[in-house]
């Protein structure tokens, strides 16, 4: 404290701590007064330094949730105001946090503790927003209020039609949106802040397709880092418009490079990690991934050919849970007509690039589908000679819905995660009588070929 000119600022910082061990240079009365100003009620002298200065412990009483939501809304005139509850996987945001929408946006937390799921506490988030006050396309802080038992971050309302995750951007505006996104990321990082959470759900978009970055509660000081390489929860993809310029020659290597970057960032592979599901050698370059595709295709390709009488030419194949679509692309290279379905829509852009790289775009089709929704799976009505359902059942909550989809297929190549009795039981429930084990995966899981009636090939 003795060496700080702006003592009020340091006192403000101390006021956000629960316990402080404190030594000052002034007499005890002055130093205790500063601790009291910071909100500490229990102050105890615990030592005297070698220079004769008192050392104190300042403690605050816990004030967890002294006010409830009804009291808060009444106190601030927010009764009836629309709000949403932040969706977090861990932490206490579901019960202690709300975002209210009126003429402004109020981000509220009913606690003096930081949410353990967040990297930044409300005060730190407000400070980041203050730093970014002159950066275009970033939410604007109007006021920050900090009370003993709650905090309020008040921001300007950005009129919007939803987030980039929700909005359907017309093709003619996609380049505009991408360029804005890149400029925002660059500006935020150049201001010394790492957002860490640059998912599309954190970009609002208006009817003119201008965008606004929100939600800085996972932000940190950048310290030379950027959100492309160092984002903690999400590494922002490079601009598609920039990627187009970089890959103008459309060579196979360049297309696969872009596809692998998409796959590594997608939640279809390993959420929160930059890693593709498969590794692959293309024209002498190794694209890294968690599993070797060449080994996988060795036994999967053989099983498909055997099921189709030795030849895939002209066969219609549906690939459920296609990820980057390698099974469809490799089957199409042997003459099959394929349709890949995947829950995560972003990785399908990579599937298209891989199909283009290997010259089979005309024989491959891609669709996003939620295997837990009957209306989605009921839309899969085309006739196929063979269906692949490899390591999909484990990730589907509504397994009955997926079994129902399988029941409408003639032949299924299937891999599950559970013991054989359970997985073959699911195939029998789907109406398959001829069930044969045709391979064992690199992870020791059995792969089954299931046929209906007396089909021996397709």
N, C-alpha and C positions, 0 to 999 in steps of 0.2 A: 504493500500500500504506500509506503514511504516514497517509492520511486515512480509512482504513477501520478501524472499531472491531473488527469480526469478521474478523480476518485469516485465520483458518482457512477461512472461507467463500470468500474470494478465492483462497486457495491451492488449495482444492478446484476452483474454476473453472479456474484455470491448469492443473491436473493433466489437464484434458480437452483441452488444446491440444497441438499437435505442435511448434510453434516459437513462442517468445515473445521479443520485444524488451522489456527490463525495466530500469527505473531505480527505485531505492529511496532512502530518506533515511538509513537506518542504515549502519553500516560494511559493507564488502564481505563479511566473514565471515557476518554475520547474513543479508544479502540472498541470498547464494549458498546458504545453508542453507535458506531458504524455497523457492528454485527446486529444490533437491534433494528437499525434502519433496513438491513437486509432481510429482516423477518425472523431472526433467530430469537426464540424465547428462552430456551435452556442454554445458558452460557456458563461454562465452568473453567476456572483457571487450573490447568493441569500441570504446568511446569514453569520454571523461570530459566531463561537462556543464560549462557555464560556471560552475556553482556547485560544481564539484569532485566531483560524484557519479558513481560508476561506472555505465556503461550496459552491460548484458550481453545476449548472445543465448543462450537456452536451447533445446536441441534434444533430441528423443527419438529413439531408434532405432526403426525400423519394426518393429512386432510383429505384422504381418498373419498371422492364422490360425496361431498357434503351437500351438494345440490342435485336434485333429480331433474329429468328432462321437462316435466310439467312446470316446475318452479323456474327453470331456466327460460323456457318459452314465455312464461308470464312476465318475468323480469325484463326481458328484452323485446317484448311485443311481437313475438314470433308465432303466437298461437295460430294454427291453421296453415302456416307457411309450408310449402313443399320442401321435402328434404330426402336425401338418400343416406344409407349407412354404408361406409366404405367396406369393400370386400377384401379381406385379408386372410391369408392361410393360417397365420399364427398371430399372437398378440391379443390385445383386448379392444381393438377398434370396433368390433361389432356391438359392444355394450356402452363404450365410453366416447364414441365419436359419431358426429353427424355433419353433413354438409347441407346447409339451408339455402334455398333459392328464393330471393325476393327481388328487389331492384338491384341488390348486390348478392354476392356469394359469401356466406358465413361458414367458415370451417371451424367447428367447435370440438373441444375436448374437455370432458368433465373429470379432470384429474390433475394433480400436480406432478404426476409421474410421467416419464416418457413412455410411449408405446414401445414395448420390447421388440415389435416387428419392424420398427422404423429406425433408419440410421440418423435421422434428424428429429429433434424435438420441435414443438410448435414455434418457440422463439427463434431457433436456428433457421427454420423454414422461412420465417418472416424476414430474417436478416438476409437470406439468399435473395428473396424477392426484392428487397430494398436495393441490393447490389445490381439487380437486373432491371431497374426501373426505366432505363433508357433503351433497353433492348427490345426491338419490335417483335410482335407475335409471342410474347410471354405474358402470362396472367399478371395483372396489375394489383399490387398491394395498396389498399386505401388506409387501413388502420390495423394495428395489432393491440389487443387488450389481454392483459395477463392479471388474473385474480388469484386469490389463495387456492381456490378449488376448481378453476376452469380457465381455459384460454380461448380466445376468439381471433381468428385471422380473417379479416374482411377484405374481399377483393372485388374489383369491377366485374360485372357480369359480361360474358362474351356471348352474344346471341349465336346460337348454333343449331345445326340439324343433327347433331350427334358427334360421336368420336370417329376418328379415321377407321377404327375397328368396325364400327357399325355402318358408316355411311357408304353408299355406292357411288364412287367417284366416276363420272363420265369419262370416257377415254380422252376427250379433248382437254380435260382439266388435270389429268394425272401428272403431266410434266410440271405444271404450275405448282401443284401440291408438293411434289418431290423436291423441287428447288427451294421452296419455303422451308421444308423440313431440314434440308441440309444447312441452310443459312442459320436457322434457329440453333441447331446443334453446334455449329461453328461459333456462333456468337456467345452462347452460354459457356462453352468451354474456354473461349478467349477471355471471358470475364472472370475466369478462375474457378468455375463451378462445374462439378461433375454431377449430372442429373441422376445417372445410375438406373433409370427406369423408363427409357425412351420407347416403351411399347406404344403401338397405335392407339391404345385406349386412353393414353395421356395426351393426345392431341385432339382438341375440339376443332370442328370445321363448320364454317357458316355457309349460307346459300350462295355466296360468291366464290366459295372454295378457297377462302383465306383460312389459315389455321392458327391455333393458339396452344402453346405448351402449358400444361398445368401440372400440379401435384409434385411439389419439391420436398416431400417428407422423407425421401430416400437420398437426398442430395448430400454431397460432401465437397470440401475444397478440392479442386482438381489437382493441384501440386504437380503440374506438367502432364497429367493424364487427359484422355479424351474419351467420349462415349462410344466411339467406334471400336477401340481396342480394349478399353478398360471399364466399361459399364458394369457395375457390380451385379445387377439383376438381369441386365439385357444389354448386349452389344448392338448398337444401332447399325442396321444394314447400310452399306454405301448407297448413294443415290442411284436409282435405276437409270435416270437420264445420264448420269456420269458413266454408269456401267455401259450404256449403249455406245457412248463415244469411245470408250476403252475397247469395246468388243465389236467395232464396226466390221471387221473382216469375217465375223461369224465362223471362225475356224472351230474345229471340234474341241481343241484344248480350251479355247476361250469360253465356249458355251458350257463345257463341263465345269470349268473353274467357277463360273457364276452360279451354276446349279449347286455345286458343292457348298458354296458360301451360304446359299439359301437354306440348304439342308442342315448345315451346322448350326444355324441360328434358329431353326424352327423348333417348336415344342413337339413336333412329330417325332423327333429323334430323342434328345435328352434335355428336357426343360431346364433352363438356367445354365446350360453348359454349351460351349462352342465345340460341338463334335457331331459329325455326320454318323448315320447308323451303319453305313457300309464304307469300306475302302475299295479302291478300284484302280487298276493300272490302265491308262489311256495313252497310247502313242508314246510310251516310254516314261510318262510322268505318273507318279503314284499320288492319288488323292486319298488322304488319310480318313480313317473312320474306325468304328468300334469293331466291325466284323469284316472279314474278307469276302467280297461279293463273288469272286471267282470260285471259291470253295462252296459257297451257298448255291450258286447256279449249277455247279457240278452235279449235285444230287437232285435239286429241284427240277432242273431242265430234263434230266433223265426220267424222273417220275412223270413229268408232263408228256414227254414223247411216248413213253410206254403206255400211258393212259389213252393217247390219241393214235395208237397203232403205229408208232415209230416216226411220225411226221407231224409237225405243227402247222404246215402250210394250209391256209384257209380256215383254220380252227378259230372259233370265237371264244375268247378267254376273258373272264371277269376277275379282277384282282381286288379283293377287299383289304382295306388297310394298306394301301399301296406304298405309302411313304414317298420315296423319290421315284417310284415307278419302274425300278430296274427289271423286275420280273416281266412286266408288260413290254418294256422296250426290248429285252433280250428275246422274248417270245415273238415279237413283231419282226425282229431281225431274221427269224426263221419262217416268216410268212404268216404268222397269226394276226388276227384282228382283235385288239384288246381294249378294255375299258377299265381304268383304274379308279377306285373310290377311296377317298381319304377324309378323315375328320378335320385335320388341320389344313385350311385352305391355302396358307402361304406356301407350303412345300410343293403344291401342284404347279406353281410357276417354275420350280426347278424341274419337275417332271417333264414339262413342255420343252425346256431347254435340252434335257438329255435326249428326248425323242428326236428333236431337231438335229442334235449333234451326231446321232447315228442314222439319220435319214429315214426315220419311220414315223414322222408326224402324222402322215395320212392314215396310218393303221393304228394309231393310239388316240384314245379319247380319255378325258380326265374330268372327274366330278367330285365336288365336296358333298359329304353326307355325314349325318350324325347317326351312328348305329344304334343309339339309344332311343331314337324317335321313330315310331312306326310309320308316320307320314313320310319320313325320308326314305326308309327302307322299302316301303310299298311303292315308291316311285321307280325302283329298279325292276323294270318289267321286261327288258329285252331278253331274248332267248340266247343262252350261251351253251357251248359244248362242254366247258369245264369251268368250275369256280375254284379260285384259290383263297383259302382263309388261313393264313399262316401267322401264328402268334398274335391273333386279333382278339379272340374270345376273352383272354385274360384282362384286357383293358376296357371291356364293355360292361357297363353296370347292368343294363337290361339284357341279360343273356338269353332270356326267352325270345326277345325280339330278334336277336341275331340267329337263333335256332330257327325261327320262323322264316327268315330270309333264306337260310340254307335249305330249308325244306322245299323251296321252289326251284332248286337246282337239280340237274340230272347227275352230275359227277362233281365231287369236291375233293380237292387236295387240301388236307387239314393238318395243322399243328397246334397243339394246346400247351398249357403250362402245368396242368395237373396230371395226376396219375392216369394210366391208360384206361382204367375202368370208368372213371368219370368222363374222360373225353370221348371214348367210344360210345358211352351212354348218351351223350349229347347228339352224336351222329345218328344213333338209332332213333332217338326222339324226333330227329328231323326226317325220319323215314328211310334211312339208308340201311340196306340189309347186307350188302357185300362190302365189308370193311377190311382192308388189308394194310398192314404196315409195310411201307415201301422205302423208308429211309430213317436214319437217326441224325438229328441235327448236330452241329458242332457244340451245342450246349447240352447234348444228351437227351433231347426231347424227341419222341417218336413222331414221325410224319406218316399220316394215314391217307390212303386213297379210298374214298367211299362212293359206291355206286348204288343205284336203285334197280330193283327188279333183277333182270338177268343181263344187264349191260356188261359187256366185256371190254369195249373200247368205244370211242366217240369219233 
